[in-house]
Amino acid sequence: MPSIITFLTYGIAIIIAGMIVIGSVVKIVREYQRLVVFRFGRSIGRRGPGIVLLIPIVDKAVWVDLREMFLEIPSQTCITRDNAPINIDFLIYWKVVDPEHSVIQVADFGGAARGIATTTLRAVIGDIPLDDVLARREQINQVLRAKLDEVTERWGVKVTTVEIREILPPKDVLDAMTRQMSAERTRRAVVTEADGKKQATITVAEGDKQSAILRAEGDRQAAVLRAEGFALALEKIFAVAKTVDSKTMALQYLEALKSLGQGAATKFIFPMEFTKLLAPLAEMTEKGFKETKET
């Protein structure tokens, strides 16, 4: 019985030892990972992805992640070119492009990147006035990324993006900015109101102008119509006058005299043509009297 227990114990120990040996010999490297293998302390390059076989005790592997990662840089107090203190915090996005250099050239990339980022940020902000820091955030991001990338390139790391999250100016600067923003909004409101009044005045004037033009056009058309009416009336009068003989005109004058005689006036003015028109009438009257005497 003791021999069976001892045999099982030895068997389990051998299995565990075999698993440990297999685990140290066989490595499964994922697509986003690489192994930097050191043999007797000397780098023999990177391995992976897939199955990687190592020599126990002789080989030592360091895992490297190739995925893009980020570092959060806490709020840093920086002095601008015009001596204004501001607090800035930002993010650094980076990825390993050379696994071997990332292991050999730097021991703690996170700590080293934070230190470089802090000093680089202060250097960049120190060359920019406060107004530009607040207005040119994207430009500052690009400058920081370029300067950080120059340093981290020798570590086999690529800085892909730098994003400033927050910029906090001093309280007095914030108060001045608030007053300036309020004044700018008031100015815009006044300008907008003035433009509205200007446009309204122009619209009213344009409407009055169009109304005057329409009225003038209407008066002109009415005058034209009246003139045309007068012309037609005169044409009809002239046409009728051409058909009237001297006798008819004389009778018309007699009717006019009759009307004048019924009035209260004692003096009358007759045109010279009236005597000429009465001559035929006088002849007719005289002829009638002669015929009466003869009978």
Backbone bond lengths (Angstrom), bond angles and torsions (degrees), N, CA, C in turn:
res aa  C-N    CA-C-N  psi(-1)  N-CA   C-N-CA  omega(-1)  CA-C   N-CA-C  phi
1 M - - - 1.469 - - 1.513 112.21 -
2 P 1.349 118.55 -48.30 1.464 119.02 177.22 1.506 112.10 -60.08
3 S 1.309 116.99 -32.53 1.465 119.21 -178.97 1.526 111.21 -67.34
4 I 1.357 117.23 -34.77 1.464 120.96 179.33 1.521 109.75 -67.76
5 I 1.346 115.67 -42.72 1.469 119.58 179.50 1.523 110.35 -63.52
6 T 1.340 114.64 -42.28 1.469 118.19 179.11 1.524 111.00 -63.23
7 F 1.331 115.95 -39.66 1.455 120.16 -179.95 1.538 110.45 -64.32
8 L 1.343 116.45 -43.01 1.460 119.73 178.45 1.526 111.14 -63.68
9 T 1.333 115.24 -39.66 1.469 119.19 179.62 1.516 111.04 -63.09
10 Y 1.333 115.43 -45.99 1.463 119.48 178.28 1.530 111.10 -63.49
11 G 1.322 115.23 -38.06 1.472 118.92 179.49 1.525 111.78 -64.40
12 I 1.340 115.43 -44.96 1.463 118.94 178.81 1.517 111.08 -64.14
13 A 1.334 115.86 -39.68 1.467 119.49 178.90 1.522 110.82 -63.50
14 I 1.348 115.81 -41.91 1.459 119.32 179.72 1.534 110.27 -64.14
15 I 1.350 115.97 -41.80 1.482 119.26 179.27 1.517 110.96 -62.15
16 I 1.324 116.19 -45.37 1.465 119.80 179.46 1.523 110.88 -62.53
17 A 1.346 116.00 -42.85 1.467 119.77 179.07 1.521 110.35 -63.73
18 G 1.336 115.71 -39.94 1.469 119.20 178.55 1.518 111.31 -63.85
19 M 1.325 116.13 -41.43 1.442 119.19 178.31 1.523 111.79 -64.09
20 I 1.334 115.19 -38.90 1.462 118.65 178.45 1.521 110.39 -65.03
21 V 1.352 114.61 -42.32 1.464 118.25 179.66 1.527 110.50 -64.79
22 I 1.345 115.64 -44.59 1.466 119.20 179.63 1.533 109.95 -62.67
23 G 1.350 116.96 -41.25 1.458 120.56 178.55 1.510 112.60 -62.45
24 S 1.319 116.96 -33.81 1.463 119.65 179.88 1.526 111.69 -83.67
25 V 1.312 116.82 -18.24 1.459 120.28 -178.52 1.537 111.02 -93.87
26 V 1.316 116.62 -42.72 1.470 121.98 -175.04 1.528 109.29 -103.96
27 K 1.317 114.98 124.21 1.462 121.13 177.79 1.535 108.56 -123.21
28 I 1.316 115.55 134.38 1.463 121.10 175.47 1.523 107.99 -103.04
29 V 1.322 115.78 112.49 1.466 122.05 -175.32 1.530 108.65 -101.36
30 R 1.319 115.85 125.32 1.464 120.56 179.30 1.534 111.08 -76.58
31 E 1.341 114.79 168.51 1.461 120.40 -175.93 1.521 112.36 -60.47
32 Y 1.335 117.89 -35.92 1.460 121.50 -177.39 1.525 112.51 -92.13
33 Q 1.340 116.81 11.81 1.463 120.93 179.88 1.525 110.27 -122.02
34 R 1.340 114.10 159.22 1.459 121.22 171.94 1.529 108.22 -141.84
35 L 1.332 114.91 152.92 1.469 121.32 174.71 1.512 109.02 -110.41
36 V 1.330 116.32 127.85 1.459 121.56 171.46 1.534 106.11 -98.50
37 V 1.324 116.44 113.39 1.469 122.05 -171.82 1.524 109.79 -99.08
38 F 1.341 114.27 131.19 1.463 122.09 175.51 1.521 108.00 -113.49
39 R 1.326 115.73 125.46 1.480 121.01 177.97 1.524 107.63 -114.00
40 F 1.331 113.54 117.43 1.466 121.08 -174.31 1.536 110.16 53.37
41 G 1.342 115.93 37.03 1.462 121.87 176.03 1.503 114.96 85.28
42 R 1.358 118.29 -4.32 1.462 120.67 -179.35 1.535 108.85 -106.02
43 S 1.324 114.61 135.46 1.458 118.80 -179.34 1.527 109.98 -70.86
44 I 1.323 114.47 130.59 1.462 119.68 176.55 1.537 110.96 -111.52
45 G 1.345 115.80 13.90 1.451 119.64 175.26 1.520 112.76 106.93
46 R 1.304 114.09 -175.26 1.466 120.48 -179.55 1.518 109.60 -99.60
47 R 1.313 115.28 154.46 1.449 122.30 -179.09 1.540 108.93 -132.86
48 G 1.332 114.58 148.76 1.448 120.32 176.83 1.520 111.13 113.05
49 P 1.331 116.09 169.04 1.484 126.83 0.84 1.532 111.87 -82.22
50 G 1.348 114.62 171.74 1.455 120.97 -178.18 1.522 111.23 110.92
51 I 1.335 115.25 -154.30 1.474 121.28 -179.62 1.522 109.01 -89.43
52 V 1.330 115.70 128.39 1.461 122.84 179.27 1.521 108.32 -120.91
53 L 1.329 116.26 127.66 1.464 121.65 179.28 1.519 109.66 -100.79
54 L 1.328 115.64 130.76 1.459 122.62 179.68 1.518 110.14 -117.83
55 I 1.308 113.85 152.91 1.465 119.12 175.46 1.523 107.39 -88.37
56 P 1.330 116.83 122.79 1.467 118.51 -178.87 1.531 111.51 -58.32
57 I 1.296 115.04 144.84 1.472 125.00 177.87 1.527 111.25 68.78
58 V 1.312 118.26 -38.38 1.460 121.98 -175.89 1.522 111.12 -77.91
59 D 1.337 115.37 -45.44 1.466 120.01 -175.88 1.523 110.56 -98.73
60 K 1.328 113.62 143.38 1.463 120.75 174.36 1.539 107.44 -131.14
61 A 1.339 117.00 131.92 1.466 121.27 -175.22 1.530 110.13 -113.90
62 V 1.338 114.48 143.68 1.457 121.93 175.68 1.532 107.49 -118.95
63 W 1.326 114.86 126.26 1.465 120.02 -178.95 1.529 110.74 -80.16
64 V 1.322 114.60 139.35 1.463 120.99 177.82 1.535 108.56 -131.42
65 D 1.328 115.59 130.89 1.480 121.26 179.23 1.533 108.78 -97.29
66 L 1.341 116.05 127.02 1.462 120.97 -177.67 1.526 113.66 -92.91
67 R 1.301 118.14 -2.36 1.461 120.33 -178.78 1.535 110.61 -71.95
68 E 1.323 113.77 155.53 1.464 119.34 178.97 1.527 109.73 -73.14
69 M 1.301 116.01 133.82 1.464 122.32 -178.30 1.526 109.40 -128.30
70 F 1.316 115.20 176.54 1.467 118.59 179.98 1.520 109.69 -138.90
71 L 1.322 112.72 153.37 1.468 121.39 174.51 1.523 107.58 -119.59
72 E 1.303 116.00 134.02 1.456 121.05 177.35 1.524 109.06 -97.17
73 I 1.304 115.99 116.30 1.463 121.79 178.52 1.519 107.84 -92.81
74 P 1.323 118.58 116.25 1.471 120.20 -177.85 1.526 111.56 -64.77
75 S 1.318 115.59 168.56 1.464 121.85 -175.71 1.525 110.61 -57.56
76 Q 1.326 114.92 129.53 1.451 122.28 -179.54 1.530 109.56 -120.40
77 T 1.326 116.02 137.96 1.465 120.92 176.76 1.519 109.13 -88.83
78 C 1.338 115.55 121.76 1.460 121.33 -178.34 1.531 108.91 -124.29
79 I 1.319 115.64 154.54 1.463 122.11 179.31 1.523 107.96 -110.05
80 T 1.326 116.62 124.50 1.456 120.69 179.30 1.523 110.98 -77.35
81 R 1.335 115.70 175.92 1.467 119.79 -178.30 1.518 111.86 -64.59
82 D 1.335 117.56 -29.03 1.460 120.57 177.71 1.528 112.10 -95.74
83 N 1.355 116.28 25.60 1.467 123.85 171.60 1.531 113.07 62.38
84 A 1.331 117.29 39.18 1.467 121.56 175.37 1.525 108.39 -107.49
85 P 1.344 118.17 123.17 1.468 119.87 179.01 1.529 110.96 -79.30
86 I 1.317 116.23 133.28 1.467 121.31 177.33 1.521 108.75 -137.01
87 N 1.321 115.43 152.79 1.463 122.05 177.75 1.531 109.34 -106.91
88 I 1.329 115.96 129.28 1.463 121.76 -176.62 1.526 108.81 -132.56
89 D 1.333 115.62 134.17 1.462 119.99 169.07 1.520 108.25 -128.24
90 F 1.346 116.06 147.32 1.456 119.41 -175.18 1.522 110.42 -151.83
91 L 1.329 114.79 173.22 1.461 123.39 180.00 1.515 109.78 -117.62
92 I 1.338 115.52 143.56 1.464 121.69 175.38 1.531 107.93 -116.77
93 Y 1.325 116.91 123.07 1.467 122.23 175.93 1.528 108.14 -102.20
94 W 1.341 116.03 128.67 1.450 120.38 -174.90 1.524 110.64 -145.12
95 K 1.322 115.22 161.49 1.465 121.14 175.55 1.526 109.34 -149.44
96 V 1.313 115.47 152.68 1.460 121.66 179.65 1.523 109.15 -82.30
97 V 1.335 116.35 127.12 1.458 121.29 176.10 1.527 111.99 -109.25
98 D 1.316 116.45 -18.69 1.474 120.78 176.83 1.527 107.44 -133.63
99 P 1.340 118.54 95.21 1.480 120.51 -176.16 1.530 113.15 -57.82
100 E 1.315 117.68 -38.37 1.463 120.24 -176.80 1.523 110.77 -64.95
101 H 1.348 117.79 -46.20 1.460 120.39 178.96 1.530 111.15 -66.62
102 S 1.334 117.95 -34.94 1.463 119.79 -179.41 1.520 112.21 -65.30
103 V 1.332 116.32 -23.15 1.461 120.16 178.40 1.527 110.97 -92.10
104 I 1.317 116.73 -39.42 1.460 120.88 -172.84 1.528 111.86 -83.67
105 Q 1.354 117.90 -39.49 1.451 121.55 -169.68 1.523 113.99 -83.92
106 V 1.321 118.91 -23.54 1.464 120.64 -177.58 1.525 108.50 -141.30
107 A 1.335 114.73 139.35 1.461 119.13 -178.55 1.519 111.46 -85.76
108 D 1.327 117.39 -44.00 1.463 122.19 -178.39 1.526 107.61 -131.39
109 F 1.307 114.71 92.26 1.461 117.77 -176.64 1.527 111.47 -63.20
110 G 1.334 118.42 -39.01 1.455 121.09 -179.06 1.520 112.26 -58.39
111 G 1.315 116.98 -50.05 1.459 120.82 179.28 1.517 111.99 -65.49
112 A 1.337 116.60 -42.64 1.456 119.96 179.45 1.528 110.71 -63.57
113 A 1.334 117.21 -41.33 1.469 120.58 -179.89 1.517 110.91 -65.30
114 R 1.324 117.68 -39.52 1.472 119.77 178.47 1.528 110.53 -62.40
115 G 1.336 116.30 -44.19 1.456 119.15 179.88 1.523 111.93 -63.10
116 I 1.336 116.85 -45.91 1.464 120.80 178.98 1.524 110.54 -63.15
117 A 1.330 116.22 -41.95 1.464 120.02 -178.29 1.522 111.46 -63.37
118 T 1.335 116.21 -39.75 1.465 119.91 -178.84 1.526 111.22 -65.48
119 T 1.319 116.10 -49.09 1.474 119.12 -179.13 1.530 111.25 -66.71
120 T 1.329 116.32 -39.06 1.465 119.42 178.96 1.520 111.09 -64.56
121 L 1.339 116.79 -41.02 1.460 120.84 178.74 1.523 110.79 -60.16
122 R 1.312 117.62 -46.18 1.460 120.05 -179.42 1.527 111.24 -63.79
123 A 1.339 116.58 -37.58 1.461 119.59 179.23 1.527 111.54 -66.91
124 V 1.328 116.16 -40.79 1.469 120.07 -178.52 1.524 110.39 -69.22
125 I 1.331 117.27 -46.49 1.467 120.61 -177.90 1.515 110.99 -66.92
126 G 1.324 117.41 -31.33 1.459 120.10 179.94 1.510 113.77 -65.83
127 D 1.334 117.80 -17.66 1.467 121.37 179.69 1.524 112.93 -97.96
128 I 1.345 117.77 4.06 1.466 121.04 -174.27 1.525 108.84 -124.80
129 P 1.341 118.18 134.48 1.477 119.82 174.83 1.527 111.49 -69.59
130 L 1.325 115.58 162.85 1.462 120.97 -173.83 1.531 112.26 -58.77
131 D 1.324 117.73 -44.38 1.463 120.26 -177.78 1.519 111.78 -60.26
132 D 1.348 116.55 -37.99 1.461 120.09 179.35 1.528 111.25 -72.05
133 V 1.334 116.97 -33.62 1.471 119.43 177.17 1.529 110.44 -61.54
134 L 1.340 115.82 -40.30 1.459 119.71 -178.60 1.527 111.98 -75.71
135 A 1.336 116.69 -29.20 1.467 119.44 -173.06 1.523 113.44 -98.30
136 R 1.334 117.86 -21.17 1.469 120.84 -174.07 1.522 111.67 -117.72
137 R 1.315 115.60 53.57 1.459 119.84 -177.60 1.526 111.14 -64.09
138 E 1.336 116.66 -43.21 1.460 119.75 -178.16 1.523 110.99 -63.56
139 Q 1.320 117.29 -39.38 1.460 120.65 178.16 1.528 110.82 -64.04
140 I 1.315 116.93 -40.09 1.474 120.50 178.05 1.522 109.60 -64.48
141 N 1.330 116.89 -40.12 1.470 119.95 176.97 1.527 111.37 -57.11
142 Q 1.335 115.94 -44.28 1.461 119.75 -178.66 1.525 111.57 -66.34
143 V 1.327 116.44 -40.83 1.480 119.60 179.24 1.517 110.51 -64.77
144 L 1.319 117.88 -44.72 1.467 120.84 178.33 1.524 111.23 -60.97
145 R 1.339 116.14 -44.10 1.467 118.92 -178.87 1.521 110.86 -61.41
146 A 1.355 116.67 -43.76 1.459 119.77 -178.85 1.527 111.63 -63.97
147 K 1.338 117.07 -43.47 1.472 119.88 -178.48 1.527 111.63 -68.82
148 L 1.338 117.47 -39.63 1.462 120.09 177.95 1.526 111.08 -67.35
149 D 1.317 115.93 -37.62 1.461 119.55 -178.88 1.526 111.51 -65.46
150 E 1.337 116.35 -33.21 1.462 119.41 177.89 1.530 111.30 -62.32
151 V 1.338 116.28 -35.97 1.468 120.31 -177.63 1.523 110.76 -80.66
152 T 1.335 116.38 -44.74 1.467 119.47 -173.74 1.526 113.12 -77.47
153 E 1.336 116.76 -9.79 1.465 118.82 -179.55 1.520 111.38 -61.99
154 R 1.320 117.35 -37.32 1.467 119.94 -179.28 1.527 112.16 -71.89
155 W 1.320 117.20 -11.98 1.466 121.62 177.34 1.530 111.65 -93.95
156 G 1.324 116.59 2.07 1.456 119.10 -178.46 1.519 112.92 75.45
157 V 1.341 116.14 24.19 1.465 121.52 -176.98 1.525 108.01 -123.10
158 K 1.333 116.38 138.31 1.452 122.84 178.50 1.517 109.55 -110.05
159 V 1.345 116.96 122.04 1.466 121.57 173.93 1.527 107.50 -83.47
160 T 1.323 117.03 112.19 1.469 121.28 -174.82 1.527 112.57 -86.61
161 T 1.317 117.03 -39.26 1.462 119.92 -175.67 1.522 109.65 -150.87
162 V 1.337 114.90 146.11 1.465 121.75 170.31 1.526 106.65 -126.05
163 E 1.314 116.80 127.07 1.461 121.86 -177.83 1.526 110.15 -126.06
164 I 1.331 116.12 115.73 1.468 120.61 173.87 1.524 108.23 -76.08
165 R 1.311 116.93 124.77 1.467 120.50 -177.82 1.519 112.47 -89.37
166 E 1.325 117.17 -41.26 1.464 119.16 -174.45 1.517 110.04 -150.80
167 I 1.325 114.86 138.96 1.466 122.23 174.68 1.524 107.03 -124.31
168 L 1.321 116.74 120.35 1.461 121.30 -178.09 1.529 109.74 -115.92
169 P 1.339 117.36 104.66 1.469 120.15 175.33 1.531 110.12 -74.14
170 P 1.342 118.11 171.07 1.468 121.13 176.06 1.526 111.17 -62.80
171 K 1.343 116.77 161.31 1.462 121.60 -176.59 1.527 112.10 -61.35
172 D 1.343 117.18 -42.57 1.466 118.37 -179.49 1.523 111.59 -64.23
173 V 1.349 115.91 -34.30 1.462 119.18 176.73 1.527 110.47 -68.29
174 L 1.337 116.62 -39.82 1.464 119.88 177.51 1.530 111.10 -62.55
175 D 1.355 116.03 -41.60 1.470 119.05 178.12 1.528 111.15 -63.18
176 A 1.341 116.58 -41.82 1.464 119.94 178.53 1.523 110.99 -64.32
177 M 1.326 116.49 -39.29 1.467 120.25 178.14 1.524 111.05 -64.85
178 T 1.342 115.92 -38.47 1.463 119.41 178.55 1.527 111.10 -64.19
179 R 1.347 115.87 -44.27 1.471 119.41 177.92 1.525 111.31 -63.79
180 Q 1.323 116.08 -41.17 1.464 119.65 178.93 1.531 111.00 -63.46
181 M 1.322 116.20 -41.77 1.459 119.89 179.25 1.520 110.76 -64.38
182 S 1.346 116.43 -40.50 1.464 119.61 178.59 1.530 110.73 -64.74
183 A 1.340 115.93 -42.80 1.468 119.28 178.59 1.520 111.15 -63.98
184 E 1.318 116.89 -38.40 1.461 120.10 179.53 1.521 110.92 -66.22
185 R 1.320 116.62 -40.00 1.468 119.43 177.99 1.529 110.87 -65.86
186 T 1.345 115.95 -40.18 1.467 118.69 177.04 1.522 110.73 -62.38
187 R 1.341 115.85 -42.76 1.464 119.71 179.13 1.523 110.53 -61.25
188 R 1.325 116.70 -43.33 1.463 119.86 -179.95 1.520 111.05 -64.41
189 A 1.348 115.95 -37.72 1.465 119.09 179.00 1.530 110.72 -64.67
190 V 1.352 115.57 -42.78 1.473 119.34 179.36 1.525 110.19 -64.37
191 V 1.327 116.01 -44.09 1.468 119.65 179.41 1.524 110.87 -62.69
192 T 1.327 115.74 -42.02 1.468 119.19 179.41 1.520 111.01 -63.79
193 E 1.347 116.09 -42.23 1.465 119.19 178.80 1.523 110.94 -64.46
194 A 1.343 116.61 -42.60 1.464 119.77 178.45 1.521 111.12 -62.90
195 D 1.322 116.46 -41.47 1.465 119.28 177.64 1.523 110.95 -63.24
196 G 1.346 116.17 -38.51 1.463 119.43 178.09 1.518 111.77 -63.20
197 K 1.341 116.30 -45.16 1.461 119.46 177.89 1.520 111.30 -63.12
198 K 1.322 115.65 -40.34 1.462 119.48 178.97 1.521 110.85 -61.60
199 Q 1.319 115.99 -46.46 1.461 119.88 179.96 1.526 111.08 -64.46
200 A 1.358 116.05 -38.13 1.468 119.02 178.83 1.527 110.50 -64.92
201 T 1.352 116.65 -43.61 1.465 120.26 178.55 1.525 111.13 -61.44
202 I 1.331 114.85 -43.71 1.471 118.90 179.10 1.524 110.67 -63.13
203 T 1.335 116.03 -40.87 1.463 119.57 179.93 1.520 111.43 -64.58
204 V 1.363 115.86 -43.65 1.470 119.29 178.76 1.529 110.98 -63.36
205 A 1.345 116.23 -44.65 1.465 119.93 179.35 1.530 110.49 -62.08
206 E 1.318 115.61 -41.63 1.460 118.82 178.61 1.524 110.85 -63.73
207 G 1.351 115.45 -39.25 1.464 118.67 177.20 1.518 112.37 -64.37
208 D 1.358 115.57 -43.13 1.470 118.83 177.52 1.530 110.57 -62.14
209 K 1.318 115.65 -40.57 1.457 119.60 179.16 1.520 111.10 -61.60
210 Q 1.333 115.53 -46.34 1.462 118.91 179.25 1.528 111.17 -63.95
211 S 1.352 116.02 -38.87 1.472 119.40 178.37 1.525 110.57 -63.33
212 A 1.347 117.05 -44.92 1.467 120.33 178.97 1.524 110.84 -61.16
213 I 1.346 115.24 -41.53 1.469 119.02 178.79 1.523 110.78 -62.61
214 L 1.351 115.43 -43.46 1.466 119.01 179.64 1.531 111.29 -65.07
215 R 1.369 115.72 -41.77 1.468 118.10 178.24 1.522 111.28 -63.27
216 A 1.338 116.60 -44.03 1.463 119.74 178.74 1.524 110.84 -61.96
217 E 1.329 115.44 -40.62 1.460 119.11 178.57 1.521 110.88 -63.88
218 G 1.355 115.36 -40.60 1.465 119.21 177.83 1.522 112.01 -64.70
219 D 1.354 115.81 -43.49 1.472 118.84 178.10 1.525 110.90 -62.63
220 R 1.331 115.22 -40.78 1.464 118.13 179.18 1.522 111.56 -62.83
221 Q 1.324 115.50 -44.33 1.454 118.31 179.03 1.531 111.05 -64.44
222 A 1.354 117.44 -38.86 1.465 120.12 178.08 1.519 111.04 -64.15
223 A 1.348 115.78 -42.61 1.466 119.23 178.61 1.521 110.80 -62.95
224 V 1.335 115.12 -40.66 1.462 118.91 178.19 1.524 110.67 -61.51
225 L 1.361 114.79 -44.00 1.464 118.42 179.43 1.528 111.62 -63.77
226 R 1.372 116.25 -41.84 1.463 118.66 178.13 1.529 111.13 -62.98
227 A 1.339 115.51 -43.28 1.459 119.02 178.75 1.519 111.04 -61.64
228 E 1.346 115.34 -41.48 1.457 118.41 178.37 1.525 110.59 -64.28
229 G 1.364 116.44 -37.33 1.466 119.74 177.38 1.524 111.67 -64.26
230 F 1.351 114.88 -43.88 1.460 118.40 177.79 1.530 111.40 -62.11
231 A 1.319 115.53 -40.71 1.461 119.36 -179.63 1.527 110.92 -62.87
232 L 1.354 114.74 -43.66 1.466 117.76 178.34 1.536 111.04 -63.66
233 A 1.359 116.09 -40.78 1.470 119.29 179.62 1.525 110.73 -62.59
234 L 1.338 115.60 -43.51 1.454 118.93 179.34 1.519 111.89 -64.26
235 E 1.342 114.04 -39.68 1.460 116.82 177.70 1.520 111.39 -60.72
236 K 1.339 117.11 -40.82 1.462 120.54 178.76 1.530 111.15 -67.15
237 I 1.349 114.79 -40.38 1.472 118.10 178.54 1.514 110.84 -61.93
238 F 1.361 114.62 -45.73 1.460 118.27 179.16 1.516 111.27 -62.92
239 A 1.314 116.05 -38.04 1.470 119.17 179.60 1.524 110.66 -64.55
240 V 1.328 116.54 -42.97 1.466 120.19 179.41 1.522 110.28 -68.83
241 A 1.352 116.83 -39.39 1.467 120.64 -178.08 1.519 110.91 -62.12
242 K 1.307 116.81 -32.45 1.452 119.71 -179.92 1.522 111.72 -66.53
243 T 1.333 116.60 -26.30 1.474 119.94 -178.41 1.524 112.96 -88.86
244 V 1.339 118.79 -6.39 1.472 122.26 -177.92 1.521 109.07 -89.20
245 D 1.389 117.39 129.16 1.469 120.53 177.59 1.518 110.50 -92.08
246 S 1.304 116.17 -179.46 1.465 121.49 -176.19 1.522 111.64 -66.53
247 K 1.319 116.76 -34.71 1.460 119.19 -179.15 1.528 110.91 -65.82
248 T 1.281 115.25 -43.12 1.476 118.77 178.98 1.511 110.24 -61.83
249 M 1.338 116.33 -41.22 1.449 119.87 179.10 1.509 110.87 -63.93
250 A 1.337 117.23 -38.38 1.459 120.14 178.93 1.514 110.51 -63.25
251 L 1.321 116.06 -44.35 1.463 119.04 177.42 1.521 111.24 -60.64
252 Q 1.334 116.64 -39.39 1.464 120.17 177.83 1.523 110.75 -62.21
253 Y 1.352 115.82 -39.15 1.463 118.41 178.16 1.517 110.83 -66.92
254 L 1.333 117.04 -37.25 1.464 119.68 177.86 1.521 111.13 -63.77
255 E 1.321 115.69 -40.50 1.455 118.26 176.53 1.520 110.50 -62.35
256 A 1.321 114.72 -37.78 1.464 118.27 177.69 1.502 111.23 -65.48
257 L 1.366 117.71 -40.27 1.448 120.90 177.46 1.518 111.74 -63.38
258 K 1.317 114.99 -38.12 1.462 118.85 177.31 1.515 111.37 -60.17
259 S 1.327 114.86 -44.07 1.467 118.93 178.82 1.512 111.31 -65.07
260 L 1.329 116.04 -39.28 1.462 118.88 178.84 1.514 111.36 -66.50
261 G 1.357 117.49 -36.74 1.448 120.26 -179.85 1.505 113.11 -64.92
262 Q 1.301 117.78 -26.33 1.463 120.98 178.85 1.520 111.96 -78.19
263 G 1.303 116.74 -9.14 1.455 119.30 -179.40 1.516 111.13 -86.92
264 A 1.357 115.24 176.52 1.465 121.38 -177.77 1.515 112.92 -90.12
265 A 1.335 118.40 -3.54 1.458 120.55 -176.98 1.508 110.42 -72.08
266 T 1.350 115.88 149.57 1.472 121.76 -178.83 1.512 111.32 -111.18
267 K 1.310 117.20 -11.80 1.455 120.65 179.74 1.512 108.61 -122.81
268 F 1.356 113.62 138.95 1.465 118.94 179.81 1.513 108.72 -132.75
269 I 1.268 116.84 145.61 1.474 123.64 178.47 1.507 107.10 -115.74
270 F 1.341 114.90 124.63 1.462 120.11 -179.75 1.508 109.02 -114.39
271 P 1.313 117.15 143.03 1.468 120.10 175.77 1.505 110.52 -71.67
272 M 1.334 116.64 157.32 1.455 122.71 -179.48 1.510 111.31 -61.44
273 E 1.302 117.03 -33.26 1.464 119.01 -178.63 1.515 111.52 -65.65
274 F 1.369 117.54 -17.71 1.459 119.92 -175.98 1.524 111.30 -65.86
275 T 1.360 117.89 -38.81 1.477 121.83 179.45 1.508 110.90 -65.92
276 K 1.323 116.24 -37.26 1.453 119.71 178.47 1.515 110.56 -66.07
277 L 1.344 115.62 -37.29 1.456 118.67 -179.71 1.516 110.85 -71.94
278 L 1.362 118.80 -27.49 1.464 121.21 -179.15 1.524 112.65 -81.82
279 A 1.342 116.25 -15.86 1.477 118.62 -178.60 1.512 111.96 -59.06
280 P 1.351 119.04 -49.41 1.465 117.92 177.96 1.517 111.45 -61.06
281 L 1.328 116.72 -35.68 1.475 119.54 -179.43 1.530 110.20 -66.45
282 A 1.345 116.09 -39.29 1.481 119.57 178.62 1.523 110.96 -64.85
283 E 1.329 115.76 -41.23 1.457 119.50 178.38 1.520 111.04 -61.60
284 M 1.318 115.72 -42.31 1.464 119.69 179.87 1.519 110.03 -63.92
285 T 1.319 117.61 -38.71 1.471 121.26 -179.50 1.524 111.03 -67.42
286 E 1.359 113.83 -43.67 1.483 118.42 179.80 1.514 110.40 -64.17
287 K 1.295 118.26 -41.00 1.454 122.47 179.15 1.516 110.69 -61.69
288 G 1.331 115.49 -38.47 1.464 119.96 179.86 1.514 111.42 -66.76
289 F 1.333 115.45 -42.01 1.475 118.89 178.52 1.524 111.41 -61.61
290 K 1.350 118.33 -41.61 1.447 122.91 179.67 1.519 111.00 -61.34
291 E 1.278 117.30 -43.71 1.454 120.93 -179.31 1.516 109.71 -64.88
292 T 1.299 117.92 -33.66 1.464 120.59 -179.69 1.506 111.88 -69.67
293 K 1.353 117.27 -41.14 1.448 121.01 178.02 1.511 111.20 -64.36
294 E 1.293 117.53 -39.77 1.472 119.80 -178.01 1.523 111.66 -65.52
295 T 1.277 116.74 -33.79 1.459 119.24 179.17 1.507 111.02 -80.45
